[in-house]
Amino acid sequence: MKKLFNEFAGNIDTYIMFKIKEKTAQLKDELTKKGRAPISLSMGAPTTMPPKFLLDAMKEALDEKGMHTYSTPKGEKYLLDAIQTRMKNRFGVQVETNEICSLIGSKEGIANFLRGIISPTTDENEKDIILVPDPSYASYSEMIKVSGGKSYAMPLTHENNYMPDLDEVWNNLQKEGLNPDKVKAMLINYPNNPLGASCTFEYLKKVVEFCKQHNILLMSDAAYADMYFDEKYIPHSALEVEGAKEVTVEFHSFSKPYAMTGWRIGWVCGNKEVVQQFAKLKSTIDSGIFKPIQKASAKILNSKEGDKYIVWANQEIKKKADYFVKAFTEELNWEIKNVPTATFYQWLPIPKKYADATEFCNALLEKSGVVMVPGDAFGKYGAGFVRVSIVCSLEELQEVVRRMKEDGFTYNAN
């Protein structure tokens, strides 16, 4: 058969989480026999049930007349109204319903957005450039690649407090011979996956001003905006910055705060012209979200039940995060410079005896049945680290520490 996929789609890699899941499944029986049944600290997906209020709303919506017909890519009015209220109540941001578009999950939204703004070409010198945090969500770079563009790393390090110097990034880009006129957009993600780091409101102001100065679009991925456990670092919306709508669109998700990862629903809001053009693009790609999902999501978004659930979920994450940091530093002698203030991720340096994070993760899985993700899956600045997702139970985390200690996986082990 002749080559079917183009140079962009034909060269992307399988998402790292599915690779890890496949390898874990292959080893499951062998590990279970030796008392090391796999414990996954890899996937960033809550393992708790969604709130009962949400499930009841979904069941009720399923029986409503007209709920099983096509929706619209933009979203039903009741969902858009609920999103408008949420942005006002949570962030103090006024967005009109014509500045909002529903998404079949924020992942879909970001991927299709990049597809819409990047002009694909195989000429490396002519490719549109997207500024991307590094480390960051593993799919960003592949989304950009399949759209025919290229990503340029904005380093997130302990030294810069995970807030890169934007002028330095811009200068380095030009020193490397890249054309600044080809930069189409900047992607930011706070709170950050995989670091669990937040940024200050002052930094968001700098980001917006930078994007205005260089006439580029700001794409803010706020999927974890409601997942925080340090009141000193309550996440902000980039749209809170005065004048941000001139250059900004922001992506939000229901998945993480309400344990709805499989429901696939989110939204993008911000610059009216950009959002409306995106809605036109989506109208050629999909027919919207299943209406009962929209109806139930609209009900949970501004409800007391939804807010209580988020508070409870964040308290549970805090308990596990506190235990994790204490146990790893005191029992496994780990050096942890980055103590997250948000999300359910932990970011750890690998023990010095291992050549790289993949070697460490493979050894940990094969001997102890503990699944972590190599940091370089999230970018070159993730080399030498692993991401740990603490979505499992506290009891499972305790078992992880017990196994690692018993099997010799301490930070300074020879």
C-alpha positions in Angstrom: 0.0 0.0 0.0 1.2 3.5 -0.8 2.2 5.9 2.0 -1.1 7.2 3.5 -0.2 9.5 6.3 1.5 12.8 5.6 4.9 13.8 7.0 3.3 15.3 10.1 0.8 12.6 11.1 3.1 9.8 10.0 5.9 10.9 12.3 4.2 11.4 15.6 4.8 9.0 18.5 2.4 7.1 20.7 1.4 9.1 23.8 3.8 8.2 26.6 1.0 7.2 29.1 -0.3 4.5 26.7 3.2 3.1 26.2 3.6 2.8 30.0 0.2 1.3 30.4 0.9 -1.3 27.8 4.3 -2.3 29.4 2.6 -2.5 32.9 -0.1 -4.8 31.5 2.6 -7.1 30.0 4.3 -7.4 33.4 1.2 -7.5 35.6 0.9 -11.3 36.1 4.6 -11.8 36.7 4.7 -9.0 39.2 1.5 -10.1 41.0 2.9 -13.6 41.5 5.9 -12.2 43.4 3.7 -9.9 45.6 4.4 -6.8 43.6 1.0 -6.2 41.9 1.5 -2.9 39.9 0.7 0.4 41.6 0.4 3.1 39.1 1.7 6.6 39.9 1.7 7.5 36.2 -1.7 8.6 34.8 -3.0 12.0 35.8 -6.6 10.9 36.4 -8.5 11.0 39.6 -9.5 7.5 40.8 -12.4 8.7 42.9 -16.0 8.7 41.8 -17.5 11.9 40.5 -19.9 13.7 42.9 -23.3 12.1 43.3 -25.0 15.3 42.5 -23.4 15.2 39.1 -24.3 11.6 38.5 -27.9 12.2 39.5 -28.1 15.2 37.1 -26.7 13.0 34.3 -29.3 10.3 34.9 -32.1 12.9 35.0 -30.9 14.5 31.7 -30.8 11.1 30.0 -34.6 10.9 30.3 -35.3 14.4 29.0 -36.9 14.8 25.6 -34.5 16.3 23.0 -31.4 15.2 24.8 -30.3 12.7 22.3 -30.1 14.8 19.2 -27.2 16.7 17.7 -25.8 19.6 19.8 -23.7 22.4 18.4 -19.9 22.6 18.5 -20.2 25.9 20.4 -22.3 24.4 23.2 -25.9 24.6 24.5 -27.0 27.9 26.0 -27.4 26.5 29.5 -23.7 25.4 29.4 -22.5 28.7 28.1 -24.5 30.6 30.7 -23.0 28.3 33.5 -19.5 28.9 32.2 -20.0 32.7 32.1 -21.2 32.6 35.7 -18.3 30.4 36.8 -15.6 32.7 35.2 -17.2 35.6 37.0 -17.6 33.9 40.4 -14.2 32.1 40.4 -11.9 34.6 38.7 -13.8 37.9 38.6 -13.6 37.7 34.8 -16.5 38.9 32.6 -16.8 36.8 29.5 -19.8 37.0 27.1 -21.3 33.8 25.8 -20.1 34.7 22.3 -16.6 34.6 23.8 -17.0 31.0 24.9 -16.8 27.7 23.0 -17.4 24.2 24.5 -14.7 21.6 24.0 -14.7 17.8 23.9 -12.1 18.1 26.6 -9.4 20.7 26.7 -6.9 18.3 25.0 -9.2 18.3 21.9 -9.5 22.0 22.1 -5.8 22.8 22.2 -5.0 20.3 19.4 -7.7 21.7 17.1 -6.7 25.3 18.0 -3.1 24.6 17.0 -4.3 23.0 13.8 -6.2 26.1 13.0 -3.5 28.7 13.6 -0.4 26.9 12.3 0.3 27.0 8.5 1.8 23.6 7.8 5.0 23.3 5.9 7.9 20.8 5.6 10.4 23.6 5.2 12.0 23.9 8.7 13.0 27.5 8.1 9.4 28.5 7.3 7.6 26.6 10.1 5.3 28.5 12.4 6.7 28.5 16.0 4.8 27.9 19.2 6.6 28.9 22.5 6.0 26.0 24.9 7.0 25.5 28.6 9.5 22.8 29.2 8.8 20.5 30.9 5.1 20.5 30.0 2.2 18.3 29.1 3.6 15.6 26.8 1.0 16.1 24.1 1.8 19.7 23.4 4.9 19.1 21.2 3.2 16.3 19.3 0.1 18.4 18.7 2.4 21.1 17.2 4.3 18.6 15.1 1.2 17.0 13.6 -0.1 20.5 12.8 3.0 21.2 10.8 4.7 23.6 13.1 7.5 23.4 15.6 7.8 24.1 19.3 10.4 26.3 21.0 11.2 25.5 24.7 10.7 28.0 27.5 12.8 26.4 30.3 11.0 25.9 33.7 13.6 25.3 36.3 14.0 25.5 40.1 16.3 28.4 39.5 13.7 30.6 37.7 11.0 29.4 40.1 9.3 27.7 37.1 8.5 31.1 35.5 10.9 31.5 32.5 12.5 34.9 31.7 10.5 35.7 28.5 13.0 38.3 27.2 15.8 35.7 27.5 13.7 33.2 25.6 13.1 35.7 22.8 16.7 36.6 22.6 17.9 33.0 22.6 15.4 32.2 19.8 17.0 34.8 17.6 20.5 33.8 18.6 19.7 30.3 17.3 18.8 31.8 13.9 15.1 31.4 14.2 12.8 34.0 12.7 10.8 35.8 15.5 8.1 36.7 12.9 7.2 33.0 12.7 6.2 32.8 16.3 2.4 32.4 16.3 1.5 31.7 19.9 2.7 31.1 23.4 1.4 28.1 25.4 1.4 28.4 29.2 0.1 25.9 31.8 -0.4 27.0 35.4 -0.7 25.1 37.7 1.8 23.1 35.7 1.7 19.5 34.6 4.2 17.8 35.4 5.7 20.1 38.0 2.7 21.0 40.2 4.1 24.6 40.2 2.0 27.7 40.2 2.9 31.2 38.9 2.2 34.6 40.4 -0.4 37.1 39.1 2.5 39.5 38.5 4.1 37.0 36.2 0.8 36.6 34.3 0.8 40.4 33.8 4.3 40.1 32.3 3.2 37.2 30.0 0.2 39.2 28.6 2.4 42.3 28.1 5.0 40.2 26.3 2.4 38.7 24.0 1.0 42.2 23.2 4.5 43.5 22.6 5.4 40.8 20.1 1.9 40.4 18.6 1.4 36.7 19.4 -1.5 34.8 20.8 -1.5 33.6 24.4 -3.0 30.1 24.9 -3.4 29.5 28.6 -4.1 25.9 29.6 -5.9 26.2 33.0 -6.9 22.6 33.3 -5.7 22.5 36.9 -6.9 25.9 38.1 -9.2 24.5 40.7 -6.7 21.9 42.0 -4.7 23.7 44.7 -3.9 23.1 48.4 -1.9 26.1 49.4 -4.1 29.2 50.0 -1.0 31.4 49.3 -1.0 30.2 45.7 -4.6 30.3 44.6 -4.3 30.0 40.8 -5.4 33.0 38.7 -6.9 33.2 35.2 -4.7 35.0 32.6 -7.9 36.8 31.7 -7.9 38.6 35.0 -5.1 40.7 33.6 -6.4 44.0 32.3 -6.6 44.0 28.5 -5.7 40.3 28.3 -8.6 39.5 26.0 -6.8 41.4 23.2 -4.3 38.5 22.9 -5.6 35.6 25.1 -7.7 32.5 24.9 -7.9 30.2 28.0 -8.7 26.5 28.1 -10.6 25.0 31.1 -11.6 21.4 31.9 -14.2 19.6 34.0 -12.0 16.5 34.1 -9.7 17.0 37.0 -11.7 19.0 39.6 -14.8 16.7 39.3 -13.2 13.4 38.5 -14.8 13.4 35.0 -11.8 12.5 32.8 -13.9 10.1 30.7 -16.8 12.5 30.1 -14.7 14.7 27.8 -15.9 18.2 28.3 -14.3 21.6 28.8 -14.3 25.1 27.3 -12.2 27.9 25.8 -12.9 31.5 26.3 -11.3 34.9 25.6 -10.8 36.9 22.5 -14.1 37.0 20.7 -12.9 37.0 17.1 -10.5 34.1 17.8 -13.0 32.0 19.7 -15.7 32.5 17.0 -13.3 31.5 14.2 -12.4 28.4 16.3 -16.1 27.6 16.6 -16.4 27.6 12.8 -13.4 25.2 12.6 -15.0 22.9 15.1 -18.3 22.9 13.1 -16.5 21.1 10.3 -14.8 18.6 12.7 -17.4 17.6 15.3 -21.1 17.9 16.2 -20.7 19.0 19.8 -20.8 17.2 23.1 -23.6 14.8 24.1 -26.3 17.0 25.5 -26.8 15.1 28.8 -23.1 15.6 29.6 -23.5 19.4 28.9 -26.7 19.6 31.1 -25.1 17.7 34.1 -21.9 19.7 33.8 -23.8 23.0 33.7 -25.5 22.0 36.9 -22.4 21.0 38.8 -20.3 24.0 37.7 -21.8 26.6 40.1 -23.5 24.4 42.6 -22.7 24.1 46.4 -22.3 20.4 45.8 -19.6 21.0 43.2 -17.7 23.5 45.3 -17.8 21.1 48.3 -16.5 18.3 46.2 -13.6 20.4 45.0 -12.7 21.4 48.6 -12.9 17.8 49.7 -10.8 16.5 46.7 -8.1 19.1 47.3 -8.0 18.3 51.0 -7.4 14.6 50.1 -4.6 15.6 47.7 -3.0 17.7 50.4 -3.0 14.7 52.9 -1.3 12.5 50.3 1.1 15.2 49.2 2.2 15.9 52.8 2.6 12.2 53.4 4.5 11.7 50.2 7.1 14.5 50.8 7.6 13.5 54.4 8.0 9.7 53.6 10.3 10.2 50.6 12.6 12.7 52.4 12.7 10.9 55.8 12.4 7.2 54.9 13.9 7.2 51.4 16.3 10.1 51.9 15.1 11.9 48.8 16.1 15.4 47.9 13.0 17.3 46.9 13.6 20.9 45.9 10.2 21.4 44.2 7.3 21.0 46.7 4.1 21.5 44.6 1.4 23.9 45.6 -1.2 22.5 43.3 -2.3 19.5 41.1 -1.8 15.9 42.1 1.8 15.6 40.8 5.2 15.3 42.5 8.4 16.0 40.6 11.5 14.0 41.8 15.1 13.9 40.8 16.3 10.3 40.0 18.9 8.6 42.2 22.4 9.3 41.0 23.2 5.6 40.3 20.9 5.6 37.3 22.0 6.9 33.8 18.6 8.4 33.1 15.0 8.5 34.2 13.9 5.7 31.8 16.4 3.3 33.4 15.2 4.2 36.8 11.5 3.8 35.9 12.1 0.4 34.3 14.0 -0.9 37.3 11.3 0.4 39.7 8.5 -1.2 37.7 10.3 -4.6 37.1 11.4 -5.0 40.7 8.8 -3.2 42.8 5.8 -2.9 40.5 5.7 0.8 41.0 4.9 2.9 37.9 6.3 6.4 37.4 6.9 8.5 34.3 10.3 9.6 33.0 10.7 13.3 33.2 12.2 13.7 29.7 8.8 12.6 28.3 7.7 16.2 29.2 10.7 17.9 27.5 14.5 18.1 27.5 14.5 20.0 30.8 12.7 17.1 32.4 15.8 14.9 32.0 17.0 13.4 35.3 13.5 13.6 36.9 10.4 11.6 37.2 6.7 12.6 37.5 4.7 10.9 40.2 0.9 11.2 40.2 -0.6 10.7 43.7 -4.1 9.8 42.6 -4.0 6.4 44.2 -5.1 5.9 47.8 -3.0 6.8 50.8 -2.7 3.1 51.6 -1.2 2.5 48.2 1.2 5.3 48.6 2.3 3.8 51.9 2.8 0.4 50.1 4.9 2.2 47.5 7.2 3.6 50.2 7.4 0.2 51.9 8.3 -1.6 48.7 10.9 1.0 47.6 12.6 0.8 51.0 12.6 -3.0 51.0 13.8 -3.2 47.4 16.6 -0.7 47.8 15.2 2.3 45.9 16.5 5.0 48.2 17.9 8.2 46.8 21.5 7.5 47.8 21.6 3.8 47.2 24.6 2.4 45.5 
